[in-house]
Amino acid sequence: MTGNQAQIAATALRHAANRLFRILSVLLIFALTACSSQSRATSPKEVRRLGGSAQAEESRRKADKRLRSIAEAYDKKTPLTLALVTLDDICSGGQAKQWFFQDGKDQYKIRCALRVTAYYGANPDRIGDVLDAVFTAGDNNSSHGATGATIPFNHDAYRRRLVGYYRGHGPNPSGPGAEEPAQVFTPSQTLAWDTVRSSKKRLVQELTPCMKSDPPVTRCLHEPAQKTVADIRRQYGMAFRLELSISDYYEVSKEGEVQK
């Protein structure tokens, strides 16, 4: 090997070494970033600590009160009788940094969400009047600028026809041959009920078994504890179910900032 060839080989070796060093440096930075507190999954201990904080408890109390007040509004402002309330409350920890297929679960340390579902009894012979009263309450909310705050269902064209249908004054608003309508919905609420006019019954489903309560990470309540949808149906004649959309009430970012 001549001196010139040796020099060329040495230069190539140095370039290869430099490239390898840069690659290793990038991999090291990548690894250190993955191990940082902002990139790790939240431990169960940290979820419990954050979920039991004073700020989380206050946010939980406010969300619980707000959702229950909506359920109670139907009892106070319409012929529906509130008979049962279920509550599911879950605090979940954030995941480790998602380098691929990101869904946002690596952006927070903890997120807590509350879901409330209310069940009511009603007289099946008066379902037209019941629905009309629900929509009238929604009209009143709209006129006071409170749409969605309590009862969001007002007398739109479809719901007017729905009332007429249940009073025997008009056809099925969903069209000829359609199933009996058994719910109305908005993005924030869904109100469903037992069918009463068709021979093929579709009934409000029974409650799912309560998950294990482990506050502050999980809570599950059925109030009253032993009451069932079948009990409501036997007592009042038919059952209604109000599902409120899930409320995210407390969230802490990976940087430690409270978002809600």
PyMOL commands that set and color helices and strands:
alter all, ss='L'
color gray80, all
select helices_A, chain A and resi 3-35+44-51+54-77+124-143+157-166+229-236
alter helices_A, ss='H'
color red, helices_A
select strands_A, chain A and resi 81-93+108-122+183-185+189-193+218-223+238-244+247-253
alter strands_A, ss='S'
color yellow, strands_A
deselect
rebuild
show_as cartoon
